[in-house]
């Protein structure tokens, strides 16, 4: 008997679910309804247009540690469909992937269009009906236990099984379909955002990258690459910190104290010893002209000045109190964050459908039989590095297996 399966949302999770559902049981009638004018819009811009498909980690428990929300629930699903299965899935469809030294995995072409073309081709070959400009206004249970969908155009569609993969809830209204079928939304707040700082000396260093920095805020600490921008701070370390602290930083209206350790690979004692060595071995040199590796010269100069040391000060006359002050600036600098800035195209949301209302063995609703979920509509989000996409592939794949059975 043919099943009519509708997937609301033509993004990563929706397409992956649709393709796998149609391929597993070609007798099913599978359709994707996308509200916007194009499919896979977020895939197109992800990773700077390169699409960070997944991450080079194949242990389910280790992989799950990259999720501030959803870690416990995803362990089981990752044991069934992990990054290894993702790589094999794409390879079978002619897409070769390449792992970078940081573990991030991209298509060998370094183009997100490669992933889009793969999805569109696979969906077409599997007989998936694909419709853009087809937003769903409302959904209700049908008399037969299926679902009646009313589109923005006024058209009504009936289906036996329904998958909601509409992406992150930038506002609670985005989860309205799930709520109308009895589900609860955890409050949506931004995740993966940069920090705004009105600090002239720092803003003047826009473009400088520091490879290994420790950043801390609201009892959360992260370590990694930092990028100084003309409005504040960005880079992987800041984005990861924003993910783990998403709710805490929202609660303080994104106004908080950020603590920076510019040299986390060195202890305070080691830094003090290095400064003392320069004082004894390089007495005639200017302090501002002798940076501690691996700090960039311009950043070092600014840190020295911020520590209250004049530009014409030489190591020979640098007081011990000034050396102590410089050590503190290098290891415990505090900066006032005044707000956040999100990339509207690569926006990631903390919040969504409450996880305990979903069976993660099938991705089916525990409240509304025949209703399934995949992707970021769930209260699942991860740090950068391909983890958000892997959650989309995994939840989409598991939902597909259950719906097509």
PLY file of the C-alpha trace (Angstrom):
ply
format ascii 1.0
element vertex 405
property float x
property float y
property float z
element edge 404
property int vertex1
property int vertex2
end_header
0.00 0.00 0.00
1.38 3.37 -1.03
2.08 5.80 1.80
1.84 9.52 1.23
4.65 11.18 3.16
5.06 14.96 3.34
8.22 16.66 4.56
7.83 20.31 5.53
11.15 22.09 5.02
13.51 21.89 2.07
16.73 22.24 4.00
19.47 19.81 4.98
17.44 17.56 7.30
14.34 17.63 5.09
16.16 16.65 1.92
18.21 13.95 3.59
15.07 12.43 5.07
13.16 12.63 1.79
15.90 10.99 -0.27
16.46 8.14 2.19
12.74 7.60 2.65
12.09 7.37 -1.10
15.15 5.19 -1.76
14.32 2.73 1.03
10.76 2.19 -0.20
10.19 3.37 -3.82
6.51 2.55 -3.44
5.97 5.51 -1.15
4.88 8.91 -2.41
7.31 11.42 -0.87
6.99 15.18 -1.22
9.06 18.12 0.07
7.30 21.44 0.72
9.62 24.44 0.99
8.26 27.80 2.08
10.91 29.86 0.29
11.81 30.27 -3.38
14.80 27.88 -3.28
15.86 24.65 -1.65
18.86 24.19 0.64
19.50 27.92 1.05
21.35 27.47 4.34
23.50 24.70 2.86
24.53 27.10 0.10
25.98 29.71 2.47
27.29 27.37 5.16
30.99 27.25 5.84
31.57 30.38 3.78
30.05 28.68 0.74
32.07 25.48 1.25
29.62 23.45 3.40
31.24 21.81 6.44
29.45 18.48 5.93
30.52 16.72 9.14
33.48 16.20 11.46
36.27 13.62 11.46
35.21 11.82 14.65
33.65 8.36 14.64
32.98 7.66 18.31
29.31 8.36 19.11
29.87 9.44 22.71
32.81 11.66 21.83
30.89 13.20 18.93
27.91 13.96 21.18
30.05 16.04 23.55
29.99 18.85 20.96
26.28 19.52 21.57
25.33 21.97 24.34
21.76 20.75 23.89
20.86 17.23 22.74
24.10 15.42 23.66
22.49 12.63 25.68
19.69 12.03 23.18
22.04 11.87 20.19
24.38 9.14 21.43
22.09 6.33 20.30
21.31 7.89 16.91
25.03 8.50 16.26
25.73 4.83 16.93
23.35 4.04 14.05
24.32 6.79 11.62
27.59 8.57 12.33
30.06 10.70 10.41
31.44 7.46 8.93
28.04 6.61 7.41
27.72 10.19 6.16
31.03 9.95 4.32
30.01 6.62 2.79
26.57 7.97 1.82
28.06 10.84 -0.17
30.79 8.68 -1.68
28.18 6.25 -3.05
26.60 9.21 -4.83
29.85 10.44 -6.34
30.75 13.12 -3.79
34.23 12.83 -2.32
34.90 14.53 0.99
38.13 15.82 2.48
39.09 16.16 6.18
41.09 19.22 7.24
43.69 19.15 9.98
41.13 20.57 12.43
38.74 17.68 11.72
36.26 19.66 9.65
35.10 17.74 6.56
34.24 19.52 3.31
33.48 18.35 -0.22
36.70 17.89 -2.18
35.52 20.66 -4.52
35.29 23.09 -1.56
31.90 24.18 -2.92
28.53 23.83 -1.22
26.96 23.63 -4.68
28.40 20.10 -4.89
26.22 19.03 -1.95
23.18 20.84 -3.35
23.57 19.20 -6.77
23.94 15.80 -5.08
20.71 16.26 -3.10
18.68 17.61 -5.99
19.86 14.81 -8.28
19.30 12.07 -5.71
15.83 13.38 -4.86
14.86 13.53 -8.52
16.20 10.02 -9.18
14.27 8.70 -6.18
11.02 10.23 -7.43
10.64 12.82 -4.66
8.17 15.59 -5.47
9.86 18.93 -4.76
7.84 22.13 -4.35
9.10 25.61 -3.51
6.92 28.59 -2.48
4.72 26.10 -0.65
4.54 27.30 2.92
2.24 25.39 5.26
-0.18 27.64 7.12
-1.78 25.00 9.34
-1.99 21.27 9.98
-4.60 19.10 11.65
-5.17 15.40 12.24
-7.32 13.80 9.56
-10.22 11.44 10.23
-8.07 8.50 9.12
-5.23 9.34 11.49
-3.24 11.12 8.82
-2.70 14.86 8.44
-4.46 17.64 6.52
-2.15 20.50 5.55
-3.38 23.90 4.41
-0.86 25.80 2.28
-0.51 29.56 2.07
-2.07 29.36 -1.38
-5.22 27.81 0.09
-4.44 24.38 -1.31
-5.07 21.39 0.97
-2.80 18.33 1.03
-3.43 15.06 2.86
-0.67 12.71 3.97
-0.29 9.54 6.03
2.94 10.59 7.73
4.36 14.05 8.31
7.95 15.15 8.99
8.62 18.67 10.27
12.13 19.83 9.34
11.58 23.57 9.20
14.90 24.53 10.76
15.72 26.60 13.83
13.00 28.63 15.52
14.32 32.16 15.16
11.03 33.07 16.82
8.49 30.89 18.60
6.05 31.34 15.68
8.39 29.22 13.52
7.45 26.20 15.62
3.72 26.86 15.36
2.98 23.68 13.39
4.55 21.51 16.09
2.73 23.42 18.84
-0.60 23.04 17.03
-0.12 19.26 17.17
0.46 19.28 20.93
4.19 19.88 21.27
6.05 22.26 23.55
8.85 24.59 22.45
11.85 25.37 24.58
12.36 29.13 24.30
14.37 29.90 21.15
17.45 32.08 21.67
20.48 32.68 19.40
23.50 30.41 19.40
26.80 30.75 17.49
27.16 34.51 17.51
30.03 36.99 17.74
30.61 39.48 20.55
30.35 43.25 20.16
32.87 45.30 22.14
33.26 49.06 22.14
37.00 49.01 22.86
38.82 51.41 20.49
42.30 49.91 20.87
40.91 46.43 20.18
38.68 47.51 17.29
41.71 49.15 15.67
43.33 45.69 15.39
40.58 44.31 13.12
41.80 41.40 11.01
44.31 40.01 13.50
44.01 36.27 14.18
45.39 34.62 17.32
45.57 30.84 16.97
45.34 29.78 20.61
43.32 31.87 23.06
41.27 30.98 26.11
38.00 32.90 26.51
35.61 32.70 29.46
32.23 34.20 30.35
29.43 33.31 32.78
31.21 30.16 34.04
31.85 28.85 30.52
35.37 28.51 29.10
36.56 27.69 25.59
39.93 27.57 23.86
40.81 28.05 20.20
41.35 30.54 17.40
40.20 34.13 17.92
39.55 36.78 15.27
39.51 40.49 16.11
36.92 42.41 14.07
36.10 46.10 13.71
33.12 45.59 16.04
34.53 43.10 18.53
35.57 39.45 18.61
34.78 36.40 16.49
36.42 33.14 15.46
35.83 29.52 16.59
36.61 30.16 20.26
33.97 32.91 20.49
31.36 30.97 18.52
31.83 27.90 20.72
31.61 30.03 23.87
28.37 31.57 22.57
26.91 28.10 21.96
27.64 26.74 25.42
26.56 29.98 27.09
23.59 30.69 24.81
20.93 30.81 27.53
23.12 32.44 30.20
24.25 35.18 27.81
20.67 35.75 26.68
19.60 36.09 30.30
22.05 38.96 30.85
20.97 40.67 27.61
24.41 40.03 26.07
26.11 42.47 28.43
28.80 40.66 30.41
32.47 40.52 31.29
34.66 38.48 28.95
37.94 37.13 30.31
40.80 36.52 27.86
43.99 34.56 28.37
46.14 35.43 25.35
48.78 32.81 26.16
46.97 29.78 27.67
49.85 27.47 26.76
52.02 29.25 29.35
51.50 29.55 33.11
51.78 32.91 34.85
55.08 31.77 36.32
56.45 30.87 32.88
55.40 34.24 31.47
56.95 36.07 34.42
60.19 34.10 33.91
60.22 35.00 30.19
59.69 38.69 30.93
62.47 38.62 33.52
64.80 36.95 30.98
64.16 39.79 28.52
64.83 42.33 31.24
68.24 40.79 31.91
69.21 39.68 28.38
67.66 42.41 26.20
67.87 45.50 28.46
68.29 48.04 25.64
65.34 46.90 23.56
61.94 48.58 23.73
59.27 46.50 25.43
56.71 47.25 22.66
59.11 45.90 20.01
59.75 42.49 21.56
56.54 40.43 21.46
56.13 37.07 23.14
55.55 34.39 20.53
53.10 33.57 19.11
51.36 36.91 19.69
51.26 39.19 16.60
53.47 42.27 16.93
50.58 44.77 16.68
48.57 43.00 19.34
51.58 42.77 21.66
52.22 46.49 21.27
48.62 47.28 22.21
48.66 44.93 25.19
51.85 46.57 26.49
50.31 50.04 26.23
47.02 48.91 27.81
49.09 47.55 30.72
50.23 51.13 31.36
53.73 50.80 29.92
54.91 53.76 27.84
56.02 53.11 24.26
59.56 54.36 24.91
60.13 52.08 27.91
63.10 49.73 27.65
63.36 46.41 29.41
66.23 47.64 31.59
64.03 50.19 33.37
60.78 48.21 33.45
59.69 47.99 37.12
58.70 44.65 38.59
55.22 46.04 39.28
54.84 46.85 35.58
55.96 43.34 34.63
53.35 41.93 36.99
50.70 44.18 35.44
51.67 43.03 31.94
51.46 39.40 33.03
47.95 40.04 34.32
46.90 41.65 31.02
48.27 38.67 29.10
46.54 36.05 31.23
43.47 37.67 32.82
42.33 40.53 30.64
38.71 41.55 31.22
36.65 43.19 28.50
33.07 44.47 28.57
30.84 42.87 25.93
28.03 45.20 24.88
26.01 42.94 22.58
26.04 40.23 19.95
26.03 39.95 16.18
24.62 36.97 14.28
25.12 35.96 10.69
21.51 35.96 9.50
22.20 33.32 6.85
24.10 30.89 9.07
21.96 31.55 12.14
21.79 28.68 14.62
19.12 28.51 17.31
19.18 27.19 20.85
15.66 25.97 21.58
12.92 24.16 19.70
10.73 21.10 20.17
11.21 19.65 23.64
13.38 16.55 23.34
11.55 14.33 25.80
8.49 14.58 23.56
10.33 12.74 20.75
11.34 9.08 20.46
14.97 9.22 19.26
14.86 5.60 18.09
12.46 6.66 15.33
12.28 10.48 15.57
8.52 10.06 15.94
6.46 12.23 18.25
5.51 10.67 21.58
2.44 12.91 21.54
1.14 12.70 17.97
1.61 9.33 16.20
2.67 9.64 12.57
4.42 12.97 13.19
8.23 13.01 12.89
10.97 15.57 13.47
14.48 16.13 12.09
17.14 18.80 12.25
17.29 22.07 14.07
13.56 22.38 14.77
14.40 20.13 17.71
16.06 21.64 20.78
19.45 20.50 19.46
22.41 22.65 18.52
26.16 22.24 18.36
29.41 24.12 18.22
31.00 24.86 14.85
32.83 22.16 12.90
30.17 20.22 10.98
28.28 19.02 14.05
25.00 20.80 13.30
24.88 19.23 9.83
25.63 15.78 11.21
22.66 16.10 13.57
20.54 16.94 10.52
21.80 13.92 8.55
21.40 11.53 11.48
17.93 12.59 12.60
16.76 12.78 8.98
18.07 9.29 8.24
16.47 7.75 11.32
13.12 9.41 10.58
13.34 8.11 7.00
13.86 4.52 8.15
10.82 4.70 10.40
8.51 6.50 7.97
9.30 4.22 5.04
8.91 0.97 6.98
0 1
1 2
2 3
3 4
4 5
5 6
6 7
7 8
8 9
9 10
10 11
11 12
12 13
13 14
14 15
15 16
16 17
17 18
18 19
19 20
20 21
21 22
22 23
23 24
24 25
25 26
26 27
27 28
28 29
29 30
30 31
31 32
32 33
33 34
34 35
35 36
36 37
37 38
38 39
39 40
40 41
41 42
42 43
43 44
44 45
45 46
46 47
47 48
48 49
49 50
50 51
51 52
52 53
53 54
54 55
55 56
56 57
57 58
58 59
59 60
60 61
61 62
62 63
63 64
64 65
65 66
66 67
67 68
68 69
69 70
70 71
71 72
72 73
73 74
74 75
75 76
76 77
77 78
78 79
79 80
80 81
81 82
82 83
83 84
84 85
85 86
86 87
87 88
88 89
89 90
90 91
91 92
92 93
93 94
94 95
95 96
96 97
97 98
98 99
99 100
100 101
101 102
102 103
103 104
104 105
105 106
106 107
107 108
108 109
109 110
110 111
111 112
112 113
113 114
114 115
115 116
116 117
117 118
118 119
119 120
120 121
121 122
122 123
123 124
124 125
125 126
126 127
127 128
128 129
129 130
130 131
131 132
132 133
133 134
134 135
135 136
136 137
137 138
138 139
139 140
140 141
141 142
142 143
143 144
144 145
145 146
146 147
147 148
148 149
149 150
150 151
151 152
152 153
153 154
154 155
155 156
156 157
157 158
158 159
159 160
160 161
161 162
162 163
163 164
164 165
165 166
166 167
167 168
168 169
169 170
170 171
171 172
172 173
173 174
174 175
175 176
176 177
177 178
178 179
179 180
180 181
181 182
182 183
183 184
184 185
185 186
186 187
187 188
188 189
189 190
190 191
191 192
192 193
193 194
194 195
195 196
196 197
197 198
198 199
199 200
200 201
201 202
202 203
203 204
204 205
205 206
206 207
207 208
208 209
209 210
210 211
211 212
212 213
213 214
214 215
215 216
216 217
217 218
218 219
219 220
220 221
221 222
222 223
223 224
224 225
225 226
226 227
227 228
228 229
229 230
230 231
231 232
232 233
233 234
234 235
235 236
236 237
237 238
238 239
239 240
240 241
241 242
242 243
243 244
244 245
245 246
246 247
247 248
248 249
249 250
250 251
251 252
252 253
253 254
254 255
255 256
256 257
257 258
258 259
259 260
260 261
261 262
262 263
263 264
264 265
265 266
266 267
267 268
268 269
269 270
270 271
271 272
272 273
273 274
274 275
275 276
276 277
277 278
278 279
279 280
280 281
281 282
282 283
283 284
284 285
285 286
286 287
287 288
288 289
289 290
290 291
291 292
292 293
293 294
294 295
295 296
296 297
297 298
298 299
299 300
300 301
301 302
302 303
303 304
304 305
305 306
306 307
307 308
308 309
309 310
310 311
311 312
312 313
313 314
314 315
315 316
316 317
317 318
318 319
319 320
320 321
321 322
322 323
323 324
324 325
325 326
326 327
327 328
328 329
329 330
330 331
331 332
332 333
333 334
334 335
335 336
336 337
337 338
338 339
339 340
340 341
341 342
342 343
343 344
344 345
345 346
346 347
347 348
348 349
349 350
350 351
351 352
352 353
353 354
354 355
355 356
356 357
357 358
358 359
359 360
360 361
361 362
362 363
363 364
364 365
365 366
366 367
367 368
368 369
369 370
370 371
371 372
372 373
373 374
374 375
375 376
376 377
377 378
378 379
379 380
380 381
381 382
382 383
383 384
384 385
385 386
386 387
387 388
388 389
389 390
390 391
391 392
392 393
393 394
394 395
395 396
396 397
397 398
398 399
399 400
400 401
401 402
402 403
403 404
